């Protein structure tokens, strides 16, 4: 799992039929210091996340274990919207 920030959306009208109904978001990884890393991940949204929200993303086989992604060919899923987090007693983010 990793923390990320939703930075965009992805629309695909032509896709594998089992992906119909899923919303895809573009997520940029965050460090423990709440700084954006390079690179992006496309993740299926299982929780109704929106632009600029901080989210928790599961990848690999764990990404296929939500109600919305079960038995679907997903490699990343947004499974939580983060309200706050702290590291070593220092608050790094609050919604």
C-alpha positions as CSV (number, residue, x, y, z in Angstrom):
1,X,0.0,0.0,0.0
2,X,1.0,3.6,-0.5
3,X,-0.2,7.1,0.1
4,X,-1.0,9.2,-3.0
5,X,-2.7,12.4,-4.2
6,X,-5.4,12.3,-6.9
7,X,-4.1,14.5,-9.6
8,X,-6.4,13.6,-12.5
9,X,-8.9,11.4,-14.1
10,X,-8.7,8.8,-16.9
11,X,-11.6,8.1,-19.3
12,X,-11.6,5.1,-21.6
13,X,-14.6,4.3,-23.8
14,X,-13.0,1.2,-25.2
15,X,-11.9,-1.3,-22.5
16,X,-12.3,-4.9,-21.3
17,X,-16.0,-5.4,-20.5
18,X,-15.2,-6.4,-16.9
19,X,-13.9,-2.9,-16.3
20,X,-17.3,-1.3,-17.2
21,X,-18.6,0.8,-14.3
22,X,-15.2,1.5,-12.7
23,X,-13.9,5.1,-12.3
24,X,-10.2,5.5,-12.9
25,X,-8.1,8.2,-11.3
26,X,-4.5,9.3,-11.8
27,X,-2.6,9.2,-8.5
28,X,0.9,10.6,-7.7
29,X,2.7,8.8,-4.8
30,X,3.5,10.8,-1.7
31,X,6.4,10.4,0.7
32,X,6.0,10.1,4.5
33,X,6.8,13.8,4.6
34,X,3.7,14.6,2.3
35,X,5.9,15.5,-0.7
36,X,5.0,14.3,-4.2
37,X,7.2,11.7,-5.8
38,X,7.8,11.3,-9.5
39,X,5.6,9.0,-11.6
40,X,1.9,8.2,-11.6
41,X,-0.3,5.3,-11.1
42,X,-3.8,4.7,-12.6
43,X,-6.1,3.3,-9.9
44,X,-9.6,2.1,-9.9
45,X,-11.6,4.1,-7.4
46,X,-13.6,2.0,-4.9
47,X,-14.4,4.8,-2.4
48,X,-15.5,7.9,-4.4
49,X,-12.3,9.9,-4.2
50,X,-11.9,13.2,-5.9
51,X,-9.3,15.5,-7.3
52,X,-6.6,16.7,-4.9
53,X,-7.7,14.2,-2.2
54,X,-5.0,12.2,-0.4
55,X,-5.8,8.5,-0.7
56,X,-4.5,5.0,0.3
57,X,-3.8,2.8,-2.7
58,X,-3.4,-1.0,-2.7
59,X,-1.6,-2.7,-5.6
60,X,-1.0,-6.1,-7.0
61,X,-3.3,-9.0,-6.0
62,X,-4.6,-6.9,-3.1
63,X,-6.1,-4.5,-5.6
64,X,-8.6,-7.2,-6.6
65,X,-9.9,-7.8,-3.1
66,X,-12.4,-5.0,-2.9
67,X,-16.2,-5.3,-3.6
68,X,-15.7,-3.2,-6.8
69,X,-12.6,-4.9,-8.2
70,X,-13.2,-8.6,-7.3
71,X,-12.3,-10.7,-10.3
72,X,-11.4,-7.7,-12.4
73,X,-8.0,-7.1,-14.1
74,X,-6.9,-4.2,-11.8
75,X,-3.4,-3.7,-10.5
76,X,-4.2,-0.6,-8.3
77,X,-7.2,0.4,-6.3
78,X,-8.0,3.4,-4.2
79,X,-9.4,1.8,-1.0
80,X,-9.5,4.8,1.4
81,X,-9.6,8.6,1.6
82,X,-7.2,9.9,4.2
83,X,-8.4,12.2,6.8
84,X,-5.0,12.7,8.6
85,X,-1.7,11.1,9.2
86,X,1.3,11.6,11.4
87,X,4.8,10.4,11.6
88,X,6.8,10.2,14.8
89,X,4.2,12.5,16.5
90,X,4.5,15.1,13.7
91,X,1.2,15.7,11.8
92,X,2.0,15.5,8.1
93,X,-1.5,15.9,6.7
94,X,-5.0,16.9,7.8
95,X,-8.0,17.1,5.4
